[in-house]
């Protein structure tokens, strides 16, 4: 470094009624959980995140760690993440849209998550001490888990900001019925809180227990930030759609 749907219309339920019901559900959920509150991802915040990422890289470069150059390889992942974030920043600087970038809802969540994961990795070294150099230790396994999360974080930012330009609001979900579900509940949103996503999914696919909800979250929330992005939903539905039945009435 220096980054639905098989539809039918029971009881004559019209599209306007259905849309109003869905929007009412979302409003009620958001009222209950409160609006997400992320600070603007301004230049200072982004640069602070880069410094944390750089510290993680330097810690992982310690020869005693003897990291294997195989996926997920954190010494490639974090520099690639940095480079992509630099590309994004340069694109928005050139078009004088840095303020727009810093207020982008997805980008704010992304930077906050990246910062938290970097701090967690640094804390792992601080608390693990000599155990970090033992390949079979729990601390090393935790580092491997974090490396995998960082790899998902990198894949997501490249998908949402291809070529450094935001395209989250036009991201194409591969499965048509899954895409219809997302558009009906979330419109052009790129990312939604897990609690909102869970309640909306429950409308079309009954989630029977908290254990099922936890298992679902651990499968779909690849970046482990308590949000579900359109990218994560696309990955999930491509791999596991046979486990979810959508029945949104049109």
MOTA-V740405 format. One record per residue. N is the residue number from 1. SS is DSSP state (h for helix, s for strand, l for the rest). D_LAST is the distance of its C-alpha to the last C-alpha in whole Angstrom. Layout:
BEGIN
n=<N	N>
ss=<SS	SS>
d_last=<D_LAST	D_LAST>
END
This chain:
BEGIN
n=<1	2	3	4	5	6	7	8	9	10	11	12	13	14	15	16	17	18	19	20	21	22	23	24	25	26	27	28	29	30	31	32	33	34	35	36	37	38	39	40	41	42	43	44	45	46	47	48	49	50	51	52	53	54	55	56	57	58	59	60	61	62	63	64	65	66	67	68	69	70	71	72	73	74	75	76	77	78	79	80	81	82	83	84	85	86	87	88	89	90	91	92	93	94	95	96	97	98	99	100	101	102	103	104	105	106	107	108	109	110	111	112	113	114	115	116	117	118	119	120	121	122	123	124	125	126	127	128	129	130	131	132	133	134	135	136	137	138	139	140	141	142	143	144	145	146	147	148	149	150	151	152	153	154	155	156	157	158	159	160	161	162	163	164	165	166	167	168	169	170	171	172	173	174	175	176	177	178	179	180	181	182	183	184	185	186	187	188	189	190	191	192	193	194	195	196	197	198	199	200	201	202	203	204	205	206	207	208	209	210	211	212	213	214	215	216	217	218	219	220	221	222	223	224	225	226	227	228	229	230	231	232	233	234	235	236	237	238	239	240	241	242	243	244	245	246	247	248	249	250>
ss=<l	l	l	l	l	l	l	l	l	h	h	h	l	l	h	h	h	h	h	h	h	h	h	h	h	h	h	h	h	h	h	h	h	l	l	l	l	l	l	l	l	l	h	h	h	h	h	h	h	h	h	h	h	h	h	h	h	h	h	h	l	l	h	h	h	l	l	l	l	l	l	l	l	h	h	h	h	h	h	h	h	h	h	h	h	h	h	h	h	h	h	h	h	h	l	l	l	h	h	h	h	h	l	l	h	h	h	h	h	h	h	h	h	h	h	h	h	h	h	h	h	h	h	h	h	h	h	h	h	h	h	h	h	l	l	l	l	h	h	h	h	h	h	h	h	h	h	h	h	h	h	h	h	h	h	h	h	h	h	h	l	h	h	h	l	l	l	h	h	h	l	l	l	l	l	h	h	h	h	h	h	h	h	h	h	h	l	l	l	l	s	s	s	h	h	h	h	h	h	h	h	h	h	h	l	l	l	l	l	h	h	h	h	h	h	h	h	h	h	h	l	l	l	l	l	l	s	s	s	h	h	h	h	h	h	h	h	h	h	h	h	h	h	l	l	l	l	l	l	l>
d_last=<50	52	42	10	9	9	6	6	6	9	12	10	8	7	6	10	10	8	9	13	12	12	15	17	17	18	21	22	22	24	26	27	28	30	29	30	34	35	38	38	39	42	44	46	44	43	47	47	45	46	50	48	47	50	52	50	51	54	54	53	55	58	60	60	56	57	53	52	50	47	44	43	46	46	49	46	43	44	46	43	41	44	44	40	40	43	42	39	41	43	41	40	43	44	41	42	39	40	39	36	36	37	34	32	30	29	33	34	32	34	37	37	36	39	42	41	41	44	46	45	47	50	50	50	53	55	54	54	58	60	57	55	57	57	54	53	53	50	50	50	47	45	46	45	42	42	42	39	37	39	38	34	35	36	34	31	33	34	30	29	32	33	36	37	34	31	28	25	23	22	23	21	19	21	18	15	12	14	14	11	11	14	13	10	13	16	16	19	21	23	24	23	25	25	25	21	20	21	19	16	16	17	14	13	16	19	22	25	28	29	31	27	26	30	29	26	27	30	29	26	28	31	33	33	32	30	27	24	24	22	25	25	22	22	25	24	21	23	26	24	20	21	22	18	15	12	9	6	4	0>
END
